[in-house]
Every structure is written in C-alpha cells, then in structure tokens.
Amino acid sequence: MTEQTNVETHPVSEYLAINSDLPINVEGTKNLEDILVEMADDTNLGDDFSKRDYFYLALVGLIIPFILMIWGWFL
C-alpha cells in the first residue's frame, strides 16, 4: 500500500483550500435561496389528496399493472 493517489496524500483542509477559488454564480445562488424559502413556506404546500385521488393512484399504480401482469401471463 505504498502507492497513494494525490487526494489521499493531502489533508481535507488543504484539499478544500486548493479548490476554494472556484467561481460562484451569485445570481444563481440567490435564485436557489428564493426557491428554498418558498418551498419552506407552509402556505405553498397545497392540499392533501382526496379519496378520489387515492382511488386513481391505486387504480393506475396497482390494479391496472396487476391486470396487465395476469393478462401477459396467459398470452
């Protein structure tokens, strides 16, 4: 185990110091912060699913694939 890569020979702090001069997109960072603030607001979450929505989810996710699987088995 005498052969090491460059990353293994440098401490983490030294590795971060080498790569800390990367350019940062300030406008993109601000847009991301705005999006995260809006997502954290409870008023933007929307309504819960209704019984009808759960029925359609079960139909499309469970019942129809089960029918197709049985149908494909007998073909």
ABEGO torsion letter per residue (X at the ends): XABBBAAAABBAAAAAAAAAABBBBAAAAAAAAAAAAAAABAAAAEBBBBAAAAAAAAAAAAAAAAAAAAAAAAX
